[in-house]
């Protein structure tokens, strides 16, 4: 199996995330990928997908993933049933970090217990 085929899910995820300046080359059993994502969360998603296939230190892929907006971890559109603590658990794995999200969005949030469907929240870097 070609290395590119092995990591096809990673390449598909990159397309779904809207990677720009993307390039893929395979040579001597090593896949090299380049590209730019908007936010750090997207870079983490790509690395998680790479590690899910190749292990924690894959030797058959080299990825150079740049971040266009390094000052922001993600942008999140609020969906029905979400709270800041649920959003914090999703991005940080710790629901108690909801205050970081609240503080980063004080320009649109007045109360940490009140968010509205459709609001776009800035998720600060962990």
N, CA, C and O atoms as CSV, one atom per row, in Angstrom:
chain,resi,resn,atom,element,x,y,z
A,1,UNK,N,N,0.846,-1.187,0.000
A,1,UNK,CA,C,0.000,0.000,0.000
A,1,UNK,C,C,0.886,1.242,0.000
A,1,UNK,O,O,1.854,1.335,0.755
A,2,UNK,N,N,0.540,2.175,-0.847
A,2,UNK,CA,C,1.271,3.442,-0.897
A,2,UNK,C,C,0.975,4.241,0.371
A,2,UNK,O,O,-0.116,4.155,0.935
A,3,UNK,N,N,1.955,5.009,0.802
A,3,UNK,CA,C,1.796,5.808,2.016
A,3,UNK,C,C,0.664,6.814,1.842
A,3,UNK,O,O,-0.068,7.098,2.790
A,4,UNK,N,N,0.521,7.341,0.658
A,4,UNK,CA,C,-0.551,8.297,0.398
A,4,UNK,C,C,-1.915,7.651,0.636
A,4,UNK,O,O,-2.825,8.287,1.166
A,5,UNK,N,N,-2.049,6.394,0.245
A,5,UNK,CA,C,-3.309,5.677,0.488
A,5,UNK,C,C,-3.526,5.459,1.983
A,5,UNK,O,O,-4.646,5.583,2.479
A,6,UNK,N,N,-2.452,5.135,2.694
A,6,UNK,CA,C,-2.534,4.903,4.134
A,6,UNK,C,C,-3.085,6.140,4.851
A,6,UNK,O,O,-3.886,6.017,5.777
A,7,UNK,N,N,-2.659,7.321,4.425
A,7,UNK,CA,C,-3.064,8.570,5.072
A,7,UNK,C,C,-4.172,9.297,4.314
A,7,UNK,O,O,-4.327,10.509,4.465
A,8,UNK,N,N,-4.936,8.584,3.512
A,8,UNK,CA,C,-6.008,9.198,2.714
A,8,UNK,C,C,-7.016,9.936,3.593
A,8,UNK,O,O,-7.505,11.000,3.213
A,9,UNK,N,N,-7.330,9.383,4.761
A,9,UNK,CA,C,-8.291,10.054,5.656
A,9,UNK,C,C,-7.767,11.399,6.135
A,9,UNK,O,O,-8.544,12.336,6.318
A,10,UNK,N,N,-6.464,11.504,6.341
A,10,UNK,CA,C,-5.862,12.774,6.754
A,10,UNK,C,C,-5.981,13.791,5.622
A,10,UNK,O,O,-6.312,14.954,5.856
A,11,UNK,N,N,-5.714,13.355,4.419
A,11,UNK,CA,C,-5.808,14.258,3.268
A,11,UNK,C,C,-7.250,14.719,3.057
A,11,UNK,O,O,-7.497,15.879,2.725
A,12,UNK,N,N,-8.195,13.805,3.251
A,12,UNK,CA,C,-9.611,14.165,3.139
A,12,UNK,C,C,-10.001,15.165,4.225
A,12,UNK,O,O,-10.719,16.128,3.956
A,13,UNK,N,N,-9.529,14.938,5.448
A,13,UNK,CA,C,-9.800,15.883,6.535
A,13,UNK,C,C,-9.232,17.261,6.198
A,13,UNK,O,O,-9.876,18.278,6.455
A,14,UNK,N,N,-8.043,17.295,5.631
A,14,UNK,CA,C,-7.444,18.568,5.227
A,14,UNK,C,C,-8.329,19.313,4.239
A,14,UNK,O,O,-8.497,20.529,4.336
A,15,UNK,N,N,-8.889,18.584,3.295
A,15,UNK,CA,C,-9.806,19.204,2.329
A,15,UNK,C,C,-11.044,19.737,3.033
A,15,UNK,O,O,-11.500,20.843,2.742
A,16,UNK,N,N,-11.594,18.945,3.967
A,16,UNK,CA,C,-12.788,19.360,4.707
A,16,UNK,C,C,-12.521,20.609,5.547
A,16,UNK,O,O,-13.400,21.456,5.709
A,17,UNK,N,N,-11.310,20.715,6.077
A,17,UNK,CA,C,-10.945,21.866,6.910
A,17,UNK,C,C,-10.562,23.085,6.072
A,17,UNK,O,O,-10.350,24.169,6.616
A,18,UNK,N,N,-10.472,22.914,4.762
A,18,UNK,CA,C,-10.158,24.043,3.889
A,18,UNK,C,C,-8.690,24.440,3.906
A,18,UNK,O,O,-8.368,25.626,3.833
A,19,UNK,N,N,-7.793,23.456,4.001
A,19,UNK,CA,C,-6.354,23.746,3.988
A,19,UNK,C,C,-6.015,24.520,2.718
A,19,UNK,O,O,-6.444,24.162,1.621
A,20,UNK,N,N,-5.240,25.583,2.888
A,20,UNK,CA,C,-4.786,26.360,1.745
A,20,UNK,C,C,-3.296,26.096,1.527
A,20,UNK,O,O,-2.607,25.605,2.421
A,21,UNK,N,N,-2.820,26.418,0.360
A,21,UNK,CA,C,-1.416,26.200,-0.011
A,21,UNK,C,C,-0.991,24.759,0.221
A,21,UNK,O,O,0.164,24.486,0.549
A,22,UNK,N,N,-1.933,23.843,0.048
A,22,UNK,CA,C,-1.656,22.431,0.286
A,22,UNK,C,C,-0.802,21.804,-0.799
A,22,UNK,O,O,-0.946,22.104,-1.985
A,23,UNK,N,N,0.081,20.934,-0.368
A,23,UNK,CA,C,0.938,20.201,-1.303
A,23,UNK,C,C,1.219,18.834,-0.695
A,23,UNK,O,O,1.410,18.718,0.515
A,24,UNK,N,N,1.244,17.811,-1.519
A,24,UNK,CA,C,1.493,16.446,-1.072
A,24,UNK,C,C,2.494,15.815,-2.023
A,24,UNK,O,O,2.335,15.877,-3.242
A,25,UNK,N,N,3.538,15.202,-1.448
A,25,UNK,CA,C,4.535,14.485,-2.250
A,25,UNK,C,C,4.861,13.175,-1.552
A,25,UNK,O,O,4.980,13.126,-0.328
A,26,UNK,N,N,5.002,12.127,-2.328
A,26,UNK,CA,C,5.421,10.838,-1.780
A,26,UNK,C,C,6.706,10.415,-2.466
A,26,UNK,O,O,6.799,10.409,-3.693
A,27,UNK,N,N,7.694,10.061,-1.658
A,27,UNK,CA,C,8.982,9.648,-2.194
A,27,UNK,C,C,9.658,8.706,-1.205
A,27,UNK,O,O,9.699,8.979,-0.005
A,28,UNK,N,N,10.180,7.610,-1.708
A,28,UNK,CA,C,10.919,6.638,-0.892
A,28,UNK,C,C,10.155,6.206,0.352
A,28,UNK,O,O,10.746,6.055,1.422
A,29,UNK,N,N,8.850,6.007,0.222
A,29,UNK,CA,C,8.044,5.523,1.336
A,29,UNK,C,C,7.715,6.560,2.390
A,29,UNK,O,O,7.234,6.217,3.470
A,30,UNK,N,N,7.969,7.829,2.086
A,30,UNK,CA,C,7.645,8.904,3.030
A,30,UNK,C,C,6.704,9.894,2.345
A,30,UNK,O,O,6.954,10.352,1.230
A,31,UNK,N,N,5.621,10.205,3.046
A,31,UNK,CA,C,4.667,11.180,2.553
A,31,UNK,C,C,4.992,12.526,3.185
A,31,UNK,O,O,5.119,12.635,4.405
A,32,UNK,N,N,5.125,13.538,2.354
A,32,UNK,CA,C,5.375,14.897,2.838
A,32,UNK,C,C,4.153,15.738,2.480
A,32,UNK,O,O,3.697,15.749,1.337
A,33,UNK,N,N,3.632,16.445,3.492
A,33,UNK,CA,C,2.463,17.297,3.275
A,33,UNK,C,C,2.734,18.684,3.846
A,33,UNK,O,O,3.376,18.838,4.885
A,34,UNK,N,N,2.233,19.672,3.147
A,34,UNK,CA,C,2.345,21.070,3.554
A,34,UNK,C,C,0.974,21.696,3.437
A,34,UNK,O,O,0.139,21.241,2.656
A,35,UNK,N,N,0.746,22.726,4.204
A,35,UNK,CA,C,-0.497,23.462,4.071
A,35,UNK,C,C,-0.703,24.419,5.229
A,35,UNK,O,O,0.042,24.419,6.209
A,36,UNK,N,N,-1.736,25.232,5.086
A,36,UNK,CA,C,-2.064,26.223,6.106
A,36,UNK,C,C,-3.526,26.066,6.489
A,36,UNK,O,O,-4.405,25.999,5.630
A,37,UNK,N,N,-3.772,26.010,7.799
A,37,UNK,CA,C,-5.131,25.993,8.338
A,37,UNK,C,C,-5.397,27.343,8.993
A,37,UNK,O,O,-4.468,28.113,9.234
A,38,UNK,N,N,-6.639,27.622,9.274
A,38,UNK,CA,C,-6.983,28.916,9.875
A,38,UNK,C,C,-6.589,28.996,11.350
A,38,UNK,O,O,-6.067,30.015,11.803
A,39,UNK,N,N,-6.841,27.913,12.101
A,39,UNK,CA,C,-6.693,27.970,13.559
A,39,UNK,C,C,-5.947,26.758,14.113
A,39,UNK,O,O,-5.851,25.716,13.464
A,40,UNK,N,N,-5.429,26.917,15.311
A,40,UNK,CA,C,-4.675,25.855,15.970
A,40,UNK,C,C,-5.476,24.588,16.189
A,40,UNK,O,O,-4.922,23.491,16.128
A,41,UNK,N,N,-6.778,24.718,16.445
A,41,UNK,CA,C,-7.612,23.529,16.649
A,41,UNK,C,C,-7.609,22.643,15.405
A,41,UNK,O,O,-7.589,21.417,15.512
A,42,UNK,N,N,-7.629,23.255,14.244
A,42,UNK,CA,C,-7.608,22.494,12.993
A,42,UNK,C,C,-6.276,21.766,12.831
A,42,UNK,O,O,-6.245,20.625,12.372
A,43,UNK,N,N,-5.188,22.414,13.200
A,43,UNK,CA,C,-3.876,21.764,13.150
A,43,UNK,C,C,-3.860,20.562,14.091
A,43,UNK,O,O,-3.354,19.497,13.737
A,44,UNK,N,N,-4.409,20.734,15.280
A,44,UNK,CA,C,-4.478,19.631,16.233
A,44,UNK,C,C,-5.317,18.478,15.696
A,44,UNK,O,O,-4.974,17.313,15.902
A,45,UNK,N,N,-6.410,18.792,15.012
A,45,UNK,CA,C,-7.247,17.747,14.423
A,45,UNK,C,C,-6.454,16.937,13.390
A,45,UNK,O,O,-6.539,15.710,13.352
A,46,UNK,N,N,-5.689,17.638,12.561
A,46,UNK,CA,C,-4.887,16.939,11.553
A,46,UNK,C,C,-3.834,16.052,12.208
A,46,UNK,O,O,-3.644,14.908,11.796
A,47,UNK,N,N,-3.149,16.572,13.227
A,47,UNK,CA,C,-2.131,15.774,13.911
A,47,UNK,C,C,-2.755,14.583,14.635
A,47,UNK,O,O,-2.164,13.504,14.663
A,48,UNK,N,N,-3.925,14.761,15.214
A,48,UNK,CA,C,-4.602,13.636,15.862
A,48,UNK,C,C,-4.928,12.551,14.833
A,48,UNK,O,O,-4.788,11.362,15.118
A,49,UNK,N,N,-5.358,12.959,13.647
A,49,UNK,CA,C,-5.667,11.995,12.590
A,49,UNK,C,C,-4.396,11.280,12.112
A,49,UNK,O,O,-4.418,10.076,11.857
A,50,UNK,N,N,-3.301,12.020,11.993
A,50,UNK,CA,C,-2.023,11.414,11.598
A,50,UNK,C,C,-1.594,10.381,12.634
A,50,UNK,O,O,-1.208,9.268,12.278
A,51,UNK,N,N,-1.660,10.744,13.916
A,51,UNK,CA,C,-1.231,9.834,14.983
A,51,UNK,C,C,-2.155,8.628,15.115
A,51,UNK,O,O,-1.709,7.550,15.509
A,52,UNK,N,N,-3.439,8.796,14.791
A,52,UNK,CA,C,-4.375,7.674,14.845
A,52,UNK,C,C,-4.002,6.604,13.821
A,52,UNK,O,O,-4.272,5.420,14.024
A,53,UNK,N,N,-3.387,7.022,12.734
A,53,UNK,CA,C,-2.984,6.083,11.683
A,53,UNK,C,C,-1.551,5.609,11.881
A,53,UNK,O,O,-1.276,4.412,11.800
A,54,UNK,N,N,-0.641,6.538,12.139
A,54,UNK,CA,C,0.787,6.211,12.164
A,54,UNK,C,C,1.407,6.059,13.537
A,54,UNK,O,O,2.605,5.796,13.643
A,55,UNK,N,N,0.616,6.218,14.599
A,55,UNK,CA,C,1.167,6.131,15.946
A,55,UNK,C,C,1.651,7.493,16.421
A,55,UNK,O,O,1.582,8.481,15.690
A,56,UNK,N,N,2.141,7.530,17.658
A,56,UNK,CA,C,2.506,8.813,18.258
A,56,UNK,C,C,3.719,9.468,17.604
A,56,UNK,O,O,3.869,10.689,17.667
A,57,UNK,N,N,4.577,8.682,16.983
A,57,UNK,CA,C,5.753,9.233,16.287
A,57,UNK,C,C,5.909,8.548,14.923
A,57,UNK,O,O,6.825,7.749,14.726
A,58,UNK,N,N,5.009,8.866,13.986
A,58,UNK,CA,C,5.070,8.193,12.683
A,58,UNK,C,C,6.354,8.550,11.926
A,58,UNK,O,O,6.796,9.698,11.935
A,59,UNK,N,N,6.929,7.565,11.286
A,59,UNK,CA,C,8.171,7.779,10.535
A,59,UNK,C,C,7.938,7.834,9.029
A,59,UNK,O,O,8.868,8.093,8.264
A,60,UNK,N,N,6.701,7.592,8.603
A,60,UNK,CA,C,6.419,7.567,7.171
A,60,UNK,C,C,5.667,8.797,6.678
A,60,UNK,O,O,5.182,8.822,5.547
A,61,UNK,N,N,5.570,9.824,7.532
A,61,UNK,CA,C,4.923,11.070,7.121
A,61,UNK,C,C,5.641,12.246,7.784
A,61,UNK,O,O,6.022,12.185,8.953
A,62,UNK,N,N,5.813,13.304,7.015
A,62,UNK,CA,C,6.361,14.564,7.513
A,62,UNK,C,C,5.337,15.633,7.140
A,62,UNK,O,O,5.016,15.820,5.966
A,63,UNK,N,N,4.829,16.332,8.158
A,63,UNK,CA,C,3.798,17.335,7.908
A,63,UNK,C,C,4.259,18.697,8.398
A,63,UNK,O,O,4.713,18.846,9.533
A,64,UNK,N,N,4.135,19.682,7.528
A,64,UNK,CA,C,4.435,21.071,7.879
A,64,UNK,C,C,3.125,21.840,7.767
A,64,UNK,O,O,2.762,22.314,6.690
A,65,UNK,N,N,2.423,21.959,8.886
A,65,UNK,CA,C,1.116,22.596,8.908
A,65,UNK,C,C,1.241,23.954,9.586
A,65,UNK,O,O,1.568,24.040,10.770
A,66,UNK,N,N,0.982,24.996,8.837
A,66,UNK,CA,C,1.063,26.361,9.348
A,66,UNK,C,C,-0.322,26.825,9.798
A,66,UNK,O,O,-1.339,26.272,9.380
A,67,UNK,N,N,-0.349,27.843,10.653
A,67,UNK,CA,C,-1.610,28.396,11.161
A,67,UNK,C,C,-1.717,29.854,10.698
A,67,UNK,O,O,-0.832,30.666,10.969
A,68,UNK,N,N,-2.799,30.171,10.004
A,68,UNK,CA,C,-2.999,31.532,9.496
A,68,UNK,C,C,-3.316,32.522,10.616
A,68,UNK,O,O,-2.880,33.672,10.563
A,69,UNK,N,N,-4.066,32.092,11.622
A,69,UNK,CA,C,-4.479,32.960,12.732
A,69,UNK,C,C,-4.002,32.367,14.052
A,69,UNK,O,O,-4.809,31.810,14.797
A,70,UNK,N,N,-2.718,32.471,14.360
A,70,UNK,CA,C,-2.180,31.812,15.551
A,70,UNK,C,C,-2.671,32.396,16.876
A,70,UNK,O,O,-2.500,31.762,17.917
A,71,UNK,N,N,-3.261,33.558,16.866
A,71,UNK,CA,C,-3.737,34.172,18.101
A,71,UNK,C,C,-5.073,33.633,18.584
A,71,UNK,O,O,-5.519,33.974,19.680
A,72,UNK,N,N,-5.723,32.785,17.771
A,72,UNK,CA,C,-7.032,32.229,18.106
A,72,UNK,C,C,-6.965,30.722,17.914
A,72,UNK,O,O,-6.425,30.247,16.915
A,73,UNK,N,N,-7.513,29.964,18.866
A,73,UNK,CA,C,-7.487,28.499,18.757
A,73,UNK,C,C,-8.572,28.006,17.802
A,73,UNK,O,O,-8.349,27.065,17.039
A,74,UNK,N,N,-9.758,28.644,17.843
A,74,UNK,CA,C,-10.860,28.252,16.961
A,74,UNK,C,C,-11.937,29.326,17.018
A,74,UNK,O,O,-11.938,30.189,17.896
A,75,UNK,N,N,-12.847,29.249,16.062
A,75,UNK,CA,C,-14.076,30.030,16.096
A,75,UNK,C,C,-15.196,28.995,16.181
A,75,UNK,O,O,-15.165,27.982,15.483
A,76,UNK,N,N,-16.175,29.252,17.031
A,76,UNK,CA,C,-17.220,28.269,17.280
A,76,UNK,C,C,-18.587,28.922,17.171
A,76,UNK,O,O,-18.843,29.947,17.803
A,77,UNK,N,N,-19.465,28.333,16.371
A,77,UNK,CA,C,-20.840,28.804,16.267
A,77,UNK,C,C,-21.693,27.999,17.235
A,77,UNK,O,O,-21.740,26.771,17.164
A,78,UNK,N,N,-22.367,28.701,18.143
A,78,UNK,CA,C,-23.164,28.054,19.184
A,78,UNK,C,C,-24.346,27.310,18.568
A,78,UNK,O,O,-25.071,27.831,17.721
A,79,UNK,N,N,-24.510,26.053,19.034
A,79,UNK,CA,C,-25.618,25.208,18.593
A,79,UNK,C,C,-26.582,24.975,19.761
A,79,UNK,O,O,-26.238,25.208,20.920
A,80,UNK,N,N,-27.772,24.519,19.443
A,80,UNK,CA,C,-28.792,24.253,20.452
A,80,UNK,C,C,-28.248,23.287,21.499
A,80,UNK,O,O,-27.618,22.283,21.168
A,81,UNK,N,N,-28.499,23.603,22.759
A,81,UNK,CA,C,-28.120,22.730,23.855
A,81,UNK,C,C,-26.699,22.933,24.369
A,81,UNK,O,O,-26.287,22.263,25.316
A,82,UNK,N,N,-25.951,23.836,23.766
A,82,UNK,CA,C,-24.574,24.055,24.203
A,82,UNK,C,C,-24.512,25.073,25.337
A,82,UNK,O,O,-25.386,25.926,25.494
A,83,UNK,N,N,-23.459,24.950,26.106
A,83,UNK,CA,C,-23.130,25.905,27.162
A,83,UNK,C,C,-21.637,26.177,27.044
A,83,UNK,O,O,-20.924,25.451,26.352
A,84,UNK,N,N,-21.169,27.208,27.710
A,84,UNK,CA,C,-19.731,27.490,27.669
A,84,UNK,C,C,-18.936,26.322,28.236
A,84,UNK,O,O,-17.847,26.027,27.743
A,85,UNK,N,N,-19.455,25.650,29.261
A,85,UNK,CA,C,-18.718,24.516,29.829
A,85,UNK,C,C,-18.653,23.344,28.848
A,85,UNK,O,O,-17.628,22.667,28.777
A,86,UNK,N,N,-19.718,23.091,28.094
A,86,UNK,CA,C,-19.688,22.025,27.084
A,86,UNK,C,C,-18.700,22.372,25.966
A,86,UNK,O,O,-17.972,21.511,25.473
A,87,UNK,N,N,-18.691,23.629,25.585
A,87,UNK,CA,C,-17.770,24.073,24.537
A,87,UNK,C,C,-16.329,23.952,25.029
A,87,UNK,O,O,-15.452,23.505,24.289
A,88,UNK,N,N,-16.085,24.352,26.283
A,88,UNK,CA,C,-14.738,24.227,26.861
A,88,UNK,C,C,-14.303,22.761,26.913
A,88,UNK,O,O,-13.151,22.444,26.618
A,89,UNK,N,N,-15.219,21.875,27.286
A,89,UNK,CA,C,-14.890,20.442,27.327
A,89,UNK,C,C,-14.514,19.941,25.939
A,89,UNK,O,O,-13.603,19.125,25.798
A,90,UNK,N,N,-15.210,20.425,24.913
A,90,UNK,CA,C,-14.915,20.000,23.534
A,90,UNK,C,C,-13.517,20.439,23.097
A,90,UNK,O,O,-12.749,19.633,22.572
A,91,UNK,N,N,-13.191,21.694,23.308
A,91,UNK,CA,C,-11.924,22.227,22.802
A,91,UNK,C,C,-10.739,21.971,23.726
A,91,UNK,O,O,-9.619,21.774,23.255
A,92,UNK,N,N,-10.973,21.972,25.027
A,92,UNK,CA,C,-9.866,21.875,25.977
A,92,UNK,C,C,-9.843,20.574,26.769
A,92,UNK,O,O,-8.862,20.272,27.448
A,93,UNK,N,N,-10.929,19.801,26.681
A,93,UNK,CA,C,-11.008,18.595,27.489
A,93,UNK,C,C,-11.233,18.901,28.963
A,93,UNK,O,O,-11.031,18.032,29.811
A,94,UNK,N,N,-11.646,20.118,29.278
A,94,UNK,CA,C,-11.838,20.547,30.661
A,94,UNK,C,C,-12.967,21.568,30.691
A,94,UNK,O,O,-12.799,22.713,30.273
A,95,UNK,N,N,-14.122,21.135,31.193
A,95,UNK,CA,C,-15.282,22.027,31.196
A,95,UNK,C,C,-15.105,23.238,32.097
A,95,UNK,O,O,-15.793,24.244,31.923
A,96,UNK,N,N,-14.196,23.156,33.055
A,96,UNK,CA,C,-13.991,24.281,33.974
A,96,UNK,C,C,-13.245,25.450,33.312
A,96,UNK,O,O,-13.126,26.521,33.909
A,97,UNK,N,N,-12.757,25.259,32.116
A,97,UNK,CA,C,-12.070,26.348,31.413
A,97,UNK,C,C,-13.049,27.249,30.643
A,97,UNK,O,O,-12.647,28.032,29.782
A,98,UNK,N,N,-14.338,27.120,30.972
A,98,UNK,CA,C,-15.341,27.943,30.298
A,98,UNK,C,C,-15.091,29.440,30.504
A,98,UNK,O,O,-15.464,30.253,29.658
A,99,UNK,N,N,-14.466,29.802,31.619
A,99,UNK,CA,C,-14.217,31.224,31.889
A,99,UNK,C,C,-13.244,31.821,30.873
A,99,UNK,O,O,-13.333,33.008,30.558
A,100,UNK,N,N,-12.319,31.014,30.360
A,100,UNK,CA,C,-11.406,31.506,29.316
A,100,UNK,C,C,-12.207,31.926,28.082
A,100,UNK,O,O,-11.943,32.960,27.469
A,101,UNK,N,N,-13.177,31.106,27.742
A,101,UNK,CA,C,-14.006,31.412,26.574
A,101,UNK,C,C,-14.866,32.646,26.867
A,101,UNK,O,O,-14.984,33.538,26.027
A,102,UNK,N,N,-15.455,32.689,28.041
A,102,UNK,CA,C,-16.276,33.851,28.423
A,102,UNK,C,C,-15.453,35.135,28.359
A,102,UNK,O,O,-15.884,36.123,27.765
A,103,UNK,N,N,-14.268,35.120,28.971
A,103,UNK,CA,C,-13.426,36.323,28.999
A,103,UNK,C,C,-12.984,36.757,27.604
A,103,UNK,O,O,-12.826,37.951,27.352
A,104,UNK,N,N,-12.785,35.813,26.706
A,104,UNK,CA,C,-12.373,36.144,25.336
A,104,UNK,C,C,-13.529,36.722,24.522
A,104,UNK,O,O,-13.319,37.290,23.451
A,105,UNK,N,N,-14.754,36.572,25.040
A,105,UNK,CA,C,-15.934,37.008,24.289
A,105,UNK,C,C,-16.778,38.028,25.037
A,105,UNK,O,O,-17.978,38.152,24.793
A,106,UNK,N,N,-16.148,38.756,25.945
A,106,UNK,CA,C,-16.883,39.760,26.726
A,106,UNK,C,C,-17.494,40.834,25.829
A,106,UNK,O,O,-18.440,41.512,26.231
A,107,UNK,N,N,-16.964,40.992,24.625
A,107,UNK,CA,C,-17.531,41.982,23.702
A,107,UNK,C,C,-18.937,41.589,23.226
A,107,UNK,O,O,-19.698,42.447,22.781
A,108,UNK,N,N,-19.287,40.297,23.318
A,108,UNK,CA,C,-20.628,39.860,22.894
A,108,UNK,C,C,-21.393,39.134,23.997
A,108,UNK,O,O,-22.590,38.888,23.852
A,109,UNK,N,N,-20.719,38.784,25.105
A,109,UNK,CA,C,-21.374,38.078,26.209
A,109,UNK,C,C,-21.369,38.942,27.468
A,109,UNK,O,O,-20.350,39.524,27.840
A,110,UNK,N,N,-22.532,39.010,28.111
A,110,UNK,CA,C,-22.651,39.740,29.367
A,110,UNK,C,C,-22.721,38.803,30.564
A,110,UNK,O,O,-22.377,39.182,31.683
A,111,UNK,N,N,-23.169,37.579,30.316
A,111,UNK,CA,C,-23.401,36.623,31.386
A,111,UNK,C,C,-22.837,35.278,30.943
A,111,UNK,O,O,-23.150,34.807,29.850
A,112,UNK,N,N,-22.021,34.664,31.768
A,112,UNK,CA,C,-21.398,33.383,31.397
A,112,UNK,C,C,-22.407,32.251,31.298
A,112,UNK,O,O,-22.082,31.185,30.774
A,113,UNK,N,N,-23.622,32.457,31.790
A,113,UNK,CA,C,-24.661,31.430,31.728
A,113,UNK,C,C,-25.636,31.636,30.574
A,113,UNK,O,O,-26.584,30.867,30.419
A,114,UNK,N,N,-25.408,32.674,29.760
A,114,UNK,CA,C,-26.342,32.978,28.675
A,114,UNK,C,C,-25.569,33.119,27.367
A,114,UNK,O,O,-24.835,34.084,27.155
A,115,UNK,N,N,-25.756,32.128,26.499
A,115,UNK,CA,C,-25.249,32.221,25.126
A,115,UNK,C,C,-26.414,31.907,24.203
A,115,UNK,O,O,-27.362,31.228,24.598
A,116,UNK,N,N,-26.343,32.397,22.988
A,116,UNK,CA,C,-27.446,32.232,22.058
A,116,UNK,C,C,-27.027,31.417,20.848
A,116,UNK,O,O,-25.897,31.511,20.368
A,117,UNK,N,N,-27.961,30.619,20.373
A,117,UNK,CA,C,-27.733,29.834,19.163
A,117,UNK,C,C,-27.335,30.781,18.040
A,117,UNK,O,O,-27.970,31.814,17.832
A,118,UNK,N,N,-26.289,30.423,17.325
A,118,UNK,CA,C,-25.831,31.232,16.199
A,118,UNK,C,C,-24.725,32.217,16.540
A,118,UNK,O,O,-24.069,32.740,15.638
A,119,UNK,N,N,-24.504,32.483,17.825
A,119,UNK,CA,C,-23.392,33.361,18.188
A,119,UNK,C,C,-22.080,32.696,17.774
A,119,UNK,O,O,-21.917,31.482,17.900
A,120,UNK,N,N,-21.167,33.497,17.288
A,120,UNK,CA,C,-19.841,32.988,16.911
A,120,UNK,C,C,-18.869,33.412,18.002
A,120,UNK,O,O,-18.625,34.599,18.219
A,121,UNK,N,N,-18.323,32.413,18.679
A,121,UNK,CA,C,-17.423,32.667,19.807
A,121,UNK,C,C,-15.985,32.441,19.408
A,121,UNK,O,O,-15.666,31.521,18.655
A,122,UNK,N,N,-15.120,33.296,19.923
A,122,UNK,CA,C,-13.680,33.117,19.778
A,122,UNK,C,C,-13.242,32.143,20.866
A,122,UNK,O,O,-13.533,32.344,22.044
A,123,UNK,N,N,-12.544,31.093,20.464
A,123,UNK,CA,C,-11.987,30.137,21.414
A,123,UNK,C,C,-10.502,30.472,21.537
A,123,UNK,O,O,-9.743,30.279,20.588
A,124,UNK,N,N,-10.082,30.976,22.706
A,124,UNK,CA,C,-8.672,31.384,22.856
A,124,UNK,C,C,-7.751,30.176,22.923
A,124,UNK,O,O,-8.183,29.063,23.223
A,125,UNK,N,N,-6.487,30.411,22.643
A,125,UNK,CA,C,-5.494,29.347,22.733
A,125,UNK,C,C,-5.467,28.782,24.148
A,125,UNK,O,O,-5.587,29.523,25.124
A,126,UNK,N,N,-5.308,27.459,24.251
A,126,UNK,CA,C,-5.279,26.837,25.592
A,126,UNK,C,C,-4.102,27.328,26.420
A,126,UNK,O,O,-3.933,26.907,27.564
